[in-house]
Amino acid sequence: MDVTTCVSHEYGFKKAVKPSEAVRILMKNGVPTERITMSSDGNGSLPIFNDRGELVKIGRAPVSSLYREFKDLVNTGRHIIGVCS
C-alpha cells in the first residue's frame, strides 16, 4: 500500500489523515511493513479546490513532503525504530 505524502491537510486535503500517522495506523493494524511504501508524487500535478469543490489552481506536489513525513514517522514512532534500522 502506498501512502502519498503530499495528500495531507498541509496541501488542502481537509479530510486526509497525516501520512506518517497513516503508516502508524497500517502497522498497528498488522499490515506487513514490506507492503507499505511512502511516495511524494514529487512535482506531479496537485489540484487545489475551494470549499465548493471547484478547481482553483493546479500546483505541484513537493518532493520535500516525503522527507518531512518520514522524519516525523521516525521521530514520533518509537515502535518502528527496529523496522527502519
C-alpha positions as a Markdown table, in Angstrom:
| # | Residue | x | y | z |
|---|---|---|---|---|
| 1 | Met | 0.0 | 0.0 | 0.0 |
| 2 | Asp | 1.4 | 3.4 | -1.0 |
| 3 | Val | 0.9 | 6.4 | 1.3 |
| 4 | Thr | 1.2 | 9.6 | -0.8 |
| 5 | Thr | 2.9 | 12.2 | 1.4 |
| 6 | Cys | 1.5 | 15.3 | -0.3 |
| 7 | Val | -2.1 | 14.2 | 0.5 |
| 8 | Ser | -2.5 | 15.9 | 3.8 |
| 9 | His | -4.1 | 18.9 | 5.5 |
| 10 | Glu | -1.0 | 20.9 | 4.7 |
| 11 | Tyr | -1.8 | 20.7 | 1.0 |
| 12 | Gly | -5.5 | 21.3 | 1.1 |
| 13 | Phe | -6.8 | 17.8 | 1.7 |
| 14 | Lys | -9.0 | 18.6 | 4.7 |
| 15 | Lys | -10.3 | 15.0 | 5.3 |
| 16 | Ala | -6.9 | 13.4 | 4.9 |
| 17 | Val | -5.0 | 11.6 | 7.7 |
| 18 | Lys | -1.5 | 12.8 | 8.2 |
| 19 | Pro | 0.7 | 10.5 | 6.1 |
| 20 | Ser | 3.1 | 9.5 | 8.9 |
| 21 | Glu | 0.0 | 8.7 | 11.1 |
| 22 | Ala | -1.5 | 6.6 | 8.3 |
| 23 | Val | 1.6 | 4.5 | 8.2 |
| 24 | Arg | 1.4 | 4.0 | 12.0 |
| 25 | Ile | -2.2 | 3.0 | 11.7 |
| 26 | Leu | -1.4 | 0.5 | 9.0 |
| 27 | Met | 1.4 | -1.0 | 11.1 |
| 28 | Lys | -0.8 | -1.1 | 14.2 |
| 29 | Asn | -3.4 | -3.0 | 12.3 |
| 30 | Gly | -1.0 | -5.6 | 11.2 |
| 31 | Val | -0.1 | -4.6 | 7.6 |
| 32 | Pro | 3.4 | -6.1 | 7.0 |
| 33 | Thr | 6.0 | -3.3 | 6.7 |
| 34 | Glu | 7.2 | -4.8 | 3.4 |
| 35 | Arg | 3.8 | -4.0 | 2.0 |
| 36 | Ile | 3.9 | -0.3 | 3.0 |
| 37 | Thr | 5.6 | 2.4 | 0.9 |
| 38 | Met | 5.6 | 6.2 | 1.0 |
| 39 | Ser | 6.0 | 8.4 | -2.0 |
| 40 | Ser | 5.7 | 12.1 | -2.7 |
| 41 | Asp | 4.4 | 12.1 | -6.3 |
| 42 | Gly | 7.1 | 14.7 | -6.5 |
| 43 | Asn | 6.5 | 17.5 | -9.0 |
| 44 | Gly | 3.3 | 15.9 | -10.1 |
| 45 | Ser | 0.2 | 18.0 | -10.5 |
| 46 | Leu | -1.6 | 18.9 | -7.3 |
| 47 | Pro | -5.1 | 20.3 | -7.9 |
| 48 | Ile | -6.4 | 22.8 | -5.3 |
| 49 | Phe | -10.1 | 23.1 | -4.8 |
| 50 | Asn | -12.2 | 25.6 | -2.9 |
| 51 | Asp | -15.0 | 24.8 | -0.4 |
| 52 | Arg | -17.5 | 24.2 | -3.2 |
| 53 | Gly | -15.2 | 21.6 | -4.8 |
| 54 | Glu | -14.3 | 23.9 | -7.7 |
| 55 | Leu | -10.8 | 23.8 | -9.1 |
| 56 | Val | -8.9 | 27.0 | -8.0 |
| 57 | Lys | -5.5 | 26.2 | -9.4 |
| 58 | Ile | -3.1 | 23.4 | -10.1 |
| 59 | Gly | 0.1 | 23.3 | -8.0 |
| 60 | Arg | 2.8 | 20.8 | -7.9 |
| 61 | Ala | 3.4 | 18.1 | -5.3 |
| 62 | Pro | 6.6 | 18.9 | -3.4 |
| 63 | Val | 9.3 | 16.3 | -3.2 |
| 64 | Ser | 10.1 | 17.5 | 0.3 |
| 65 | Ser | 6.9 | 16.1 | 1.7 |
| 66 | Leu | 8.4 | 12.6 | 1.7 |
| 67 | Tyr | 11.4 | 13.7 | 3.8 |
| 68 | Arg | 9.2 | 15.6 | 6.3 |
| 69 | Glu | 6.7 | 12.7 | 6.7 |
| 70 | Phe | 9.4 | 10.0 | 7.0 |
| 71 | Lys | 11.3 | 12.1 | 9.5 |
| 72 | Asp | 8.1 | 12.6 | 11.5 |
| 73 | Leu | 7.4 | 8.8 | 11.4 |
| 74 | Val | 10.8 | 8.0 | 12.8 |
| 75 | Asn | 10.9 | 10.8 | 15.4 |
| 76 | Thr | 7.4 | 10.1 | 16.8 |
| 77 | Gly | 7.2 | 6.4 | 16.4 |
| 78 | Arg | 9.4 | 4.5 | 18.8 |
| 79 | His | 7.7 | 1.3 | 17.9 |
| 80 | Ile | 9.0 | 1.5 | 14.3 |
| 81 | Ile | 12.7 | 2.1 | 15.0 |
| 82 | Gly | 13.6 | -1.5 | 14.6 |
| 83 | Val | 11.8 | -1.6 | 11.3 |
| 84 | Cys | 13.7 | 1.4 | 10.0 |
| 85 | Ser | 17.2 | 0.4 | 11.1 |
